[in-house]
Amino acid sequence: DDNVLLPYNLEDDEEDLRETQRPFYLRDCLDLLRASNEDDNAYSSHQTALQEVTKLVRSKPVDLHDLASSLAKELLYMENKFNIARFTELRQSGLVALAVEEPVSVSRVLIGDVFENIGLGTRLECLVTLEQAAYELSGAKALDESRKARKKQFQQDMTTNEPKISGNRRLVHKSKTESPQNIVEDGTNRVERAITSIERRTRRWGQSRQKTMPSVTVSNRFGPIAPLQFYSLLEEFVKCKEDSSLWSGANGSRLLSSCLITL
């Protein structure tokens, strides 16, 4: 009997055909990031690790506390030697996720590396990561997203509530003689449009003209760790304030302005 036969699932995500399988644990992801450039699957390993690291970190695995600092180091000093698509975006997303989920240990790594003997781009990336993590931890990101959603909903409601007139508008009929049926239909349509317009503009007690979105409540998780980041960055800044190699020239001015903005 054909009715008892189960249909075969033809959907295939071709996961088994991937050159490098997706990692399910942070340790495996770290090993993929550390894959040597001479490995045959180095490109696939780096690409897969970058694509999955943010998701794994956001899931808050039990070994996140132990591996967060190592992951941050690997991502921070990783180079795009294989021209991986969206490399900078994926790496920055992973760094921010680490700084949000493990702010204490990762912020120490980032603040310490700002004043190490590294390139200006890496220094600025450390500071940008600290800023974006603070933006998310403080709840400001969630509030901004909520405001954008409310604004979009308000614009949609305003567009829906505007009276619309369809058809050709004319002061004089094209034909001097029209059938009584057309005259009745035209009058009925005008009455319906007038009633609809009045209903849209009328506000009744207990009802709102616009759909109200639920309010968003956020918690400021940045407050408890803000002094740690502030004084740690300030301490490192004071230690290196006499280092002319850091603050001289255009690069020094840019680094100084970025430090002050982050503070």
C-alpha positions as CSV (number, residue, x, y, z in Angstrom):
1,D,0.0,0.0,0.0
2,D,1.4,3.4,-1.0
3,N,-0.2,5.1,2.0
4,V,2.2,3.4,4.4
5,L,5.3,4.4,2.6
6,L,7.1,7.3,4.2
7,P,8.4,10.0,1.8
8,Y,12.2,10.3,1.5
9,N,13.6,13.6,2.7
10,L,15.2,15.2,-0.4
11,E,16.6,18.2,1.5
12,D,20.4,18.0,1.9
13,D,22.5,20.8,3.4
14,E,25.6,19.0,2.0
15,E,27.3,19.2,5.4
16,D,29.1,15.9,4.7
17,L,30.7,17.4,1.7
18,R,32.4,20.2,3.6
19,E,36.2,20.1,3.5
20,T,36.3,21.0,7.2
21,Q,33.4,20.0,9.5
22,R,31.9,22.6,11.7
23,P,33.3,22.6,15.2
24,F,30.9,21.9,18.1
25,Y,33.3,22.8,20.9
26,L,35.5,25.8,21.6
27,R,38.6,23.7,21.8
28,D,38.0,22.4,18.3
29,C,37.5,25.9,17.1
30,L,40.7,27.0,18.7
31,D,42.6,24.2,17.0
32,L,41.2,25.2,13.6
33,L,42.3,28.8,14.2
34,R,45.8,27.5,15.0
35,A,46.0,25.4,11.8
36,S,49.4,26.0,10.1
37,N,49.4,27.8,6.8
38,E,51.2,24.8,5.3
39,D,48.3,22.5,6.0
40,D,46.4,21.3,3.0
41,N,43.1,22.4,4.6
42,A,44.4,25.6,6.1
43,Y,42.0,27.8,4.1
44,S,39.0,25.8,5.0
45,S,40.0,25.4,8.6
46,H,40.4,29.2,9.1
47,Q,37.2,30.0,7.2
48,T,35.1,27.5,9.2
49,A,36.5,28.6,12.5
50,L,35.8,32.3,11.8
51,Q,32.2,31.5,10.7
52,E,31.5,29.4,13.8
53,V,33.4,31.1,16.6
54,T,30.8,33.8,17.4
55,K,28.0,31.3,17.6
56,L,30.0,29.0,19.9
57,V,31.0,31.9,22.2
58,R,27.4,33.2,22.4
59,S,26.2,29.8,23.5
60,K,28.3,30.2,26.7
61,P,30.0,26.7,26.8
62,V,31.4,25.6,30.1
63,D,35.0,25.9,28.9
64,L,34.6,29.5,27.8
65,H,36.3,31.0,30.9
66,D,39.4,28.8,30.3
67,L,39.7,29.4,26.5
68,A,38.5,33.0,26.1
69,S,41.9,34.6,26.5
70,S,43.6,32.2,24.0
71,L,40.8,32.7,21.5
72,A,41.1,36.4,21.8
73,K,44.9,36.3,21.2
74,E,44.4,34.0,18.1
75,L,41.7,36.2,16.6
76,L,43.5,39.5,17.3
77,Y,46.8,38.5,15.6
78,M,45.2,36.4,12.8
79,E,46.1,37.5,9.3
80,N,44.0,37.1,6.2
81,K,46.6,35.1,4.2
82,F,44.0,33.2,2.2
83,N,41.8,36.2,1.2
84,I,38.8,34.9,3.2
85,A,35.5,36.6,2.4
86,R,34.3,38.9,5.2
87,F,37.5,38.2,7.2
88,T,37.6,41.5,9.1
89,E,33.8,41.4,10.0
90,L,33.9,37.8,11.2
91,R,37.1,38.3,13.3
92,Q,35.7,41.5,14.9
93,S,32.4,39.8,15.6
94,G,34.3,37.0,17.4
95,L,36.4,39.4,19.4
96,V,33.3,41.4,20.5
97,A,31.5,38.2,21.5
98,L,34.4,37.2,23.7
99,A,34.6,40.6,25.3
100,V,30.9,40.5,26.1
101,E,30.7,37.0,27.4
102,E,34.0,37.0,29.3
103,P,34.6,40.8,29.9
104,V,37.2,40.5,32.7
105,S,39.7,38.2,31.2
106,V,39.4,39.4,27.6
107,S,39.6,43.0,28.5
108,R,42.8,42.4,30.3
109,V,44.3,40.9,27.2
110,L,43.1,43.7,25.0
111,I,44.2,46.5,27.3
112,G,47.6,44.9,27.8
113,D,48.2,44.5,24.1
114,V,47.3,48.1,23.3
115,F,50.6,49.3,24.6
116,E,52.7,46.3,23.3
117,N,55.1,46.5,20.4
118,I,52.5,45.9,17.7
119,G,51.1,47.7,14.7
120,L,48.8,50.7,15.0
121,G,45.9,48.8,13.3
122,T,46.0,46.1,16.0
123,R,46.1,48.7,18.8
124,L,43.1,50.5,17.4
125,E,41.2,47.1,16.9
126,C,41.7,46.4,20.6
127,L,40.2,49.8,21.6
128,V,37.3,49.4,19.1
129,T,36.5,46.0,20.6
130,L,36.4,47.4,24.1
131,E,34.1,50.2,22.9
132,Q,31.7,47.8,21.1
133,A,31.6,45.4,24.0
134,A,30.8,48.2,26.5
135,Y,28.1,49.4,24.1
136,E,26.4,46.0,24.2
137,L,27.0,45.3,27.9
138,S,25.5,48.6,29.0
139,G,22.2,47.8,27.1
140,A,22.6,50.7,24.8
141,K,22.6,48.5,21.7
142,A,19.4,46.8,22.7
143,L,17.7,50.2,23.3
144,D,18.9,51.5,20.0
145,E,17.6,48.5,18.2
146,S,14.2,48.9,20.0
147,R,14.0,52.5,18.9
148,K,14.7,51.6,15.3
149,A,12.0,49.0,15.4
150,R,9.5,51.4,16.9
151,K,10.4,54.1,14.3
152,K,9.9,51.6,11.5
153,Q,6.5,50.5,13.0
154,F,5.4,54.1,13.3
155,Q,6.3,54.9,9.7
156,Q,4.4,51.8,8.6
157,D,1.3,52.8,10.7
158,M,1.4,56.3,9.3
159,T,1.6,55.0,5.7
160,T,-1.3,52.7,6.4
161,N,-3.4,55.4,8.0
162,E,-3.1,57.8,5.1
163,P,-6.2,58.0,3.0
164,K,-5.7,56.8,-0.5
165,I,-7.6,57.8,-3.6
166,S,-7.5,55.3,-6.4
167,G,-8.5,55.9,-10.0
168,N,-8.2,58.9,-12.3
169,R,-9.1,62.3,-10.8
170,R,-10.8,64.7,-13.1
171,L,-12.9,67.8,-12.8
172,V,-15.1,67.2,-15.9
173,H,-16.5,63.8,-16.9
174,K,-15.1,62.4,-20.1
175,S,-18.5,61.9,-21.4
176,K,-21.4,64.2,-20.9
177,T,-23.9,61.4,-20.8
178,E,-23.3,58.5,-18.4
179,S,-25.6,55.6,-17.6
180,P,-27.5,55.8,-14.3
181,Q,-25.7,52.6,-13.2
182,N,-22.3,54.2,-13.5
183,I,-23.5,57.3,-11.6
184,V,-24.8,55.2,-8.7
185,E,-21.6,53.1,-8.6
186,D,-19.4,56.2,-8.6
187,G,-21.5,57.8,-5.8
188,T,-21.3,54.6,-3.7
189,N,-17.5,54.4,-4.1
190,R,-17.2,58.1,-2.9
191,V,-19.4,57.4,0.1
192,E,-17.3,54.3,1.0
193,R,-14.1,56.2,0.7
194,A,-15.4,59.0,2.9
195,I,-16.6,56.6,5.6
196,T,-13.2,54.8,5.5
197,S,-11.3,58.1,5.8
198,I,-13.5,59.2,8.8
199,E,-13.0,55.8,10.5
200,R,-9.2,56.1,10.1
201,R,-9.1,59.6,11.5
202,T,-11.5,58.9,14.4
203,R,-10.1,57.9,17.8
204,R,-12.3,55.8,20.0
205,W,-12.0,55.5,23.8
206,G,-9.9,52.5,24.8
207,Q,-8.3,52.1,21.4
208,S,-5.1,53.4,20.0
209,R,-4.5,54.6,16.5
210,Q,-1.2,52.8,16.2
211,K,-0.1,49.4,17.3
212,T,2.0,49.7,20.4
213,M,5.1,47.6,20.7
214,P,6.0,46.0,24.1
215,S,8.5,48.0,26.1
216,V,12.1,46.7,26.3
217,T,13.8,46.3,29.6
218,V,17.6,46.0,29.6
219,S,20.1,45.5,32.4
220,N,23.4,47.4,32.6
221,R,26.0,44.6,32.8
222,F,28.8,47.0,32.1
223,G,28.5,48.9,35.4
224,P,30.3,46.4,37.7
225,I,33.3,46.0,35.3
226,A,33.5,49.6,34.1
227,P,36.0,50.6,36.9
228,L,38.2,47.6,36.1
229,Q,38.5,48.5,32.4
230,F,38.8,52.3,33.1
231,Y,41.6,52.1,35.7
232,S,43.4,49.3,33.9
233,L,43.5,51.3,30.7
234,L,44.5,54.4,32.6
235,E,47.2,52.6,34.4
236,E,48.8,51.3,31.2
237,F,48.5,54.8,29.7
238,V,50.4,56.4,32.6
239,K,53.1,53.8,32.4
240,C,53.8,54.5,28.7
241,K,53.2,58.2,28.7
242,E,56.9,58.9,28.3
243,D,57.4,56.5,25.4
244,S,58.0,58.6,22.4
245,S,57.7,55.7,20.0
246,L,54.0,55.4,20.9
247,W,52.9,59.1,20.9
248,S,55.1,60.7,18.3
249,G,53.9,61.6,14.8
250,A,50.4,61.2,13.2
251,N,50.1,57.6,14.5
252,G,50.7,58.7,18.0
253,S,48.1,61.4,17.8
254,R,45.6,58.9,16.4
255,L,46.3,56.4,19.1
256,L,46.0,59.1,21.8
257,S,42.7,60.3,20.6
258,S,41.4,56.7,20.4
259,C,42.5,56.0,24.0
260,L,40.8,59.1,25.2
261,I,37.6,58.3,23.4
262,T,37.6,54.7,24.8
263,L,38.2,56.1,28.3
